[in-house]
């Protein structure tokens, strides 16, 4: 979201915050993916279980549009690690949602009928090693299961 949105909804002290609770986001005009998007499905599930609602200002499905609208001050958005880093730029303020912790599974899938060539196996190993490295470093905030 933009600095002006944070000031308006969380007060001047909100600009120093690094985290936010989902319950505090009810007053923000939200820019979210459409209801069929996997993030929105998961978010709607969290909101329904918590008995909370968000004020939807716009629905778009591309990350650049979500971030661009938030940066322009139209509203706030929620994204899975789409904004890299924990510091805020001049246009976008990043607050990590701490309660509830929003999660989603990510899978590496292959077609069992496709031959596992050396090239395919090498790319799969490289992908898994890269994800392990990024999660261990904290660059990609997630956990891995074998």
C-alpha positions in Angstrom: 0.0 0.0 0.0 1.1 3.6 -0.2 2.3 5.7 2.7 -0.8 7.9 2.6 -3.1 4.8 2.9 -1.1 3.6 5.9 -1.2 7.1 7.6 -5.0 7.3 6.9 -5.9 3.9 8.2 -3.2 3.2 10.9 -2.1 6.7 11.9 1.4 8.3 11.5 2.9 5.5 13.7 1.8 3.0 11.1 4.6 4.1 8.8 7.2 2.6 11.3 5.4 -0.7 11.4 6.7 -3.8 9.6 3.7 -6.1 10.3 -0.1 -5.9 10.3 -2.9 -8.2 11.3 -5.6 -9.2 8.8 -8.2 -7.8 11.2 -6.6 -4.3 10.9 -7.1 -4.3 7.1 -10.9 -3.9 7.1 -10.7 -0.2 6.6 -8.3 -0.3 3.7 -9.8 -0.2 0.1 -8.4 -3.4 -1.2 -7.2 -4.3 -4.7 -7.3 -8.1 -5.0 -7.3 -10.8 -7.6 -10.7 -12.0 -8.8 -12.5 -14.7 -6.9 -11.2 -17.5 -9.1 -7.5 -16.7 -8.5 -5.8 -19.1 -6.1 -4.7 -16.3 -3.7 -8.2 -14.9 -3.5 -9.7 -18.3 -2.9 -7.3 -18.9 0.0 -7.8 -15.3 1.3 -11.6 -15.6 1.2 -11.3 -18.9 3.2 -9.3 -17.2 5.9 -11.7 -14.2 6.0 -14.8 -16.5 6.2 -13.3 -18.6 9.1 -12.4 -15.4 11.0 -15.7 -13.7 10.3 -14.0 -10.7 8.7 -14.6 -8.7 5.5 -12.4 -6.6 3.3 -13.6 -3.6 1.3 -12.9 -4.5 -2.3 -12.1 -1.4 -4.4 -10.9 -3.3 -7.5 -10.1 -6.8 -8.8 -7.2 -7.5 -11.1 -5.2 -10.7 -11.7 -1.7 -9.5 -12.6 0.9 -8.8 -10.0 2.2 -5.7 -11.7 -1.3 -4.2 -11.8 -1.9 -5.0 -8.1 1.4 -3.4 -7.1 1.0 -0.5 -9.5 -2.5 0.4 -8.2 -1.3 0.1 -4.6 1.7 2.3 -5.3 -0.6 5.0 -6.9 -2.6 5.1 -3.7 -5.8 3.5 -5.0 -5.8 1.0 -2.2 -3.8 -1.8 -0.6 -3.2 -5.3 -1.9 -2.2 -8.7 -0.6 0.4 -10.8 -2.4 2.5 -13.9 -1.8 6.1 -12.5 -1.7 5.6 -10.4 -4.9 7.3 -7.4 -3.4 10.9 -8.4 -2.7 12.6 -7.3 0.5 11.4 -6.1 3.9 12.0 -2.5 3.4 9.6 -0.1 1.7 10.3 1.9 -1.5 9.1 5.5 -2.0 5.9 4.3 -3.7 5.0 1.1 -1.9 5.0 0.3 1.8 5.3 -3.4 2.6 3.7 -4.8 5.8 3.9 -8.5 6.4 0.6 -10.1 7.6 1.4 -11.7 10.9 -2.0 -13.0 12.0 -3.1 -15.2 10.5 0.0 -16.3 8.6 -1.1 -16.7 5.0 0.4 -19.8 3.4 -0.1 -21.9 0.2 1.6 -25.0 -1.1 3.8 -25.0 -4.1 4.6 -28.2 -5.9 7.1 -29.5 -8.4 5.1 -31.7 -10.8 6.1 -33.9 -13.6 4.3 -36.0 -16.2 4.9 -39.7 -15.3 4.7 -40.7 -18.9 7.4 -38.2 -20.0 11.0 -39.7 -20.0 13.2 -38.3 -17.3 16.2 -37.4 -19.4 19.5 -36.1 -17.9 18.5 -32.6 -18.9 15.1 -32.9 -17.1 16.7 -34.4 -14.0 19.4 -31.6 -14.0 16.8 -28.9 -14.2 14.7 -30.5 -11.4 17.7 -30.7 -9.1 18.7 -27.1 -9.9 15.2 -26.0 -9.1 15.0 -27.8 -5.8 18.5 -26.7 -4.8 17.6 -23.0 -5.7 14.4 -23.2 -3.6 16.3 -24.7 -0.7 18.9 -22.0 -0.9 16.4 -19.2 -1.1 14.3 -20.5 1.8 17.4 -21.1 4.0 18.6 -17.6 3.4 15.2 -16.2 4.1 15.0 -14.6 0.6 11.9 -16.6 -0.1 9.9 -16.7 3.2 8.6 -20.3 3.2 9.5 -23.7 4.4 10.2 -26.9 2.4 8.9 -30.4 2.9 10.4 -33.3 1.0 
